[in-house]
Amino acid sequence: MIQPLNLVLFGPPGAGKSTQAQLLMQDHTIDSISTGQRLRDTIAAGTQLGREVEDVMAQGKLVDDTLMTRLLREWLGAIPADRGVLLDGYPRTVAQAEALDGLLSAVNRPLNAAIALMLSDKEAVHRLSGRRICRIPGQPDAIIHIDDQAAVDACLAQGGTLVERPDDAPDSIVRRLAEYNAKTEPLLRWYGRRDCLILIDADGTPATVSATLSAALDTFLRKEM
């Protein structure tokens, strides 16, 4: 029986992490735990745990590591044993990585690999600062880039407006990248020492990055067999 894959995926803002997570899920029998979305879903469910999360976030605080571990235990427990898991957005610190390692062992889901999407700050700033929401009345919002003139023209031709997200403003981008880099460097070293780190150059099209990631993951898993 082929064992399900258990993966961690992280990368800086603008690296295309969500896109690569979706592509990995298409290629493997795997469920995604995207912490941001899962937190929102947990709050919406109205459970006791959801109310605790809502109380914390209503105060403008971050969910602490103890509460996050309880949440992860619940989320992991809901995934069938024959399906893998892709953790997207967690861990963010070495302390969280250590807690996750213990939790995965406890539920018999050993981590196969930690995949890090690598992107220069310069390219991340370019991608994010040019990102816009195309808002057309009566249609779902779409994300486009101002470099894609055809997408810009199509949006405007349908009566749409281009909206910049507050966290895509230059000052906000620089702060987000600085925070990510400060926290991620220790994580890279931690996973590197465990020989489960895969570094992927994210400076390319989604299809190119996906192909590189898939090849690197296949090579890594063959070595581990």
VEXKOLPA-209274 format. One line per 2 residues: number of its first residue (from 0); their letters; for each residue x, y, z of C-alpha. Coordinates in steps of 0.05 Angstrom, whole numbers, plus 5000, padded with zeros to 4 digits. Each point is the difference from the previous one (the first is absolute). Example, Ala and Ser with C-alpha at 12.3 -4.5 7.8 and 13.67 -1.06 7.14 Angstrom:
BEGIN
0> as> 5246:4910:5156 | 5027:5069:4987 .
END
This chain:
BEGIN
0> mi> 5000:5000:5000 | 5027:5069:4981 .
2> qp> 5005:5043:5062 | 4967:5068:4997 .
4> ln> 5045:5061:4993 | 5006:5049:5058 .
6> lv> 5031:5066:4979 | 5013:5070:5024 .
8> lf> 5001:5056:4949 | 5024:5070:5014 .
10> gp> 5025:5060:4962 | 5001:5076:5002 .
12> pg> 4942:5044:4980 | 4995:5000:4924 .
14> ag> 5034:4932:4991 | 4936:4967:4974 .
16> ks> 4991:4954:5060 | 4925:4993:4993 .
18> tq> 5006:4984:4926 | 5053:4946:5012 .
20> aq> 4959:4971:5057 | 4941:4992:4953 .
22> ll> 5044:4967:4947 | 5029:4952:5051 .
24> mq> 4930:4980:5021 | 4983:4984:4927 .
26> dh> 5060:4954:4994 | 4996:4964:5067 .
28> ti> 4946:4971:5045 | 5008:5055:5051 .
30> ds> 4959:5049:5040 | 5022:5071:5014 .
32> is> 5000:5033:5068 | 5006:5073:4984 .
34> tg> 5001:5031:5069 | 4969:5066:4982 .
36> qr> 4939:4968:4967 | 4995:4946:5053 .
38> lr> 4998:5052:5055 | 4943:5036:4964 .
40> dt> 4963:4934:4990 | 5009:4981:5073 .
42> ia> 4971:5066:5023 | 4941:4993:4951 .
44> ag> 4985:4930:5027 | 4984:5030:5068 .
46> tq> 5032:4945:5041 | 5032:5011:5069 .
48> lg> 5068:5001:4967 | 4974:5048:4947 .
50> re> 4975:5048:5053 | 5068:4999:5034 .
52> ve> 5033:5018:4934 | 4949:5054:4987 .
54> dv> 5012:5031:5068 | 5075:5002:4988 .
56> ma> 4995:5030:4931 | 4947:5050:5021 .
58> qg> 5052:5029:5048 | 5048:5009:4942 .
60> kl> 5046:4946:5027 | 5034:4941:4965 .
62> vd> 4978:4930:5015 | 5053:4974:5048 .
64> dt> 5039:4935:4989 | 4961:4961:5053 .
66> lm> 4933:5016:4969 | 5027:4989:4930 .
68> tr> 5024:4930:5019 | 4930:4983:5025 .
70> ll> 4971:5025:4935 | 5050:4960:4958 .
72> re> 4984:4937:5039 | 4926:5009:4984 .
74> wl> 5013:5016:4926 | 5048:4942:4991 .
76> ga> 4952:4953:5033 | 4947:5016:4948 .
78> ip> 5044:4978:4942 | 4992:4926:4980 .
80> ad> 5060:4957:5014 | 5009:4984:4926 .
82> rg> 5007:5073:4981 | 5061:5043:5009 .
84> vl> 5004:5070:5028 | 5030:5064:4974 .
86> ld> 5012:5053:5054 | 4997:5069:4969 .
88> gy> 5017:5059:5044 | 5024:4960:5060 .
90> pr> 5050:4995:5031 | 5028:5070:5001 .
92> tv> 5051:4993:5055 | 5047:4946:5026 .
94> aq> 4958:4992:5063 | 4939:4986:4956 .
96> ae> 5040:4951:4957 | 5021:4962:5063 .
98> al> 4928:4997:5024 | 4976:4977:4932 .
100> dg> 5053:4945:4998 | 4975:4972:5066 .
102> ll> 4927:5006:4978 | 5012:4964:4933 .
104> sa> 5037:4944:5036 | 4942:4993:5049 .
106> vn> 4949:4991:4944 | 5047:4955:4960 .
108> rp> 5011:5049:4943 | 5076:5008:4994 .
110> ln> 5021:5060:4960 | 5027:4981:4931 .
112> aa> 5027:5068:4979 | 5000:5074:5012 .
114> ia> 4996:5038:4934 | 5025:5072:5000 .
116> lm> 4985:5045:4941 | 5058:5048:4992 .
118> ls> 4990:5070:4970 | 5042:5062:5003 .
120> dk> 4972:5060:5037 | 5006:5041:4936 .
122> ea> 4956:4952:4961 | 4951:4993:5057 .
124> vh> 4992:5076:5004 | 4989:5002:4924 .
126> rl> 4947:4946:5002 | 4962:5027:5059 .
128> sg> 5004:5074:4985 | 4971:4987:4931 .
130> rr> 4944:4956:5025 | 4930:5027:4994 .
132> ic> 4929:4976:5014 | 4956:5005:4939 .
134> ri> 4931:5017:5028 | 4943:4992:4951 .
136> pg> 4928:5010:5025 | 4964:4933:5005 .
138> qp> 5064:4959:4990 | 5049:4969:5049 .
140> da> 5063:5040:5012 | 5060:4979:4958 .
142> ii> 5074:5012:5014 | 5040:5028:4942 .
144> hi> 5067:5034:4990 | 5009:5068:4969 .
146> dd> 5054:4971:4955 | 4947:4957:4967 .
148> qa> 4971:5053:4955 | 4949:4953:4968 .
150> av> 4971:4984:5069 | 4999:5073:5019 .
152> da> 4964:5019:4935 | 4950:4943:5008 .
154> cl> 4984:5022:5071 | 4989:5073:4981 .
156> aq> 4960:4982:4937 | 4950:4963:5044 .
158> gg> 4990:5060:5045 | 5048:4975:5053 .
160> tl> 5045:5039:5046 | 5070:4983:5022 .
162> ve> 5010:5000:5075 | 5066:4995:5038 .
164> rp> 4997:4958:5064 | 5026:5038:5061 .
166> dd> 5052:4946:5014 | 5027:5008:4929 .
168> ap> 5022:5072:5012 | 5076:5006:4995 .
170> ds> 5012:5015:5074 | 4956:4942:5021 .
172> iv> 5036:4952:4952 | 5068:5019:5028 .
174> rr> 4976:4987:5071 | 4969:4933:4982 .
176> la> 5063:4977:4965 | 5044:5022:5057 .
178> ey> 4957:4961:5050 | 4998:4939:4955 .
180> na> 5075:4999:4989 | 5016:5009:5074 .
182> kt> 4956:4941:5019 | 5015:4955:4941 .
184> ep> 5075:4998:5002 | 5001:4960:5066 .
186> ll> 4946:4955:4971 | 5042:4985:4939 .
188> rw> 5058:4981:5044 | 4956:4957:5045 .
190> yg> 4970:4960:4942 | 5067:4998:4966 .
192> rr> 5032:4966:5060 | 4944:4947:4996 .
194> dc> 5017:4987:4926 | 4928:5010:4978 .
196> li> 5006:5069:4968 | 4987:5011:4926 .
198> li> 5017:5070:4972 | 4962:5021:4938 .
200> da> 5015:5062:4957 | 4933:5035:4995 .
202> dg> 5023:5051:4949 | 4962:4973:4940 .
204> tp> 4930:4987:4974 | 4954:4957:5043 .
206> at> 5007:4942:4951 | 5076:5004:5000 .
208> vs> 5004:5003:5075 | 4951:4943:5006 .
210> at> 5041:4956:4953 | 5064:5016:5039 .
212> ls> 4966:4985:5066 | 4970:4934:4977 .
214> aa> 5067:4976:4972 | 5037:5020:5064 .
216> ld> 4948:4967:5044 | 5001:4935:4960 .
218> tf> 5076:4998:5003 | 4999:5013:5075 .
220> lr> 4949:4946:5014 | 5037:4949:4959 .
222> ke> 5062:5012:5041 | 4960:4990:5064 .
224> m> 4973:4932:4978 .
END
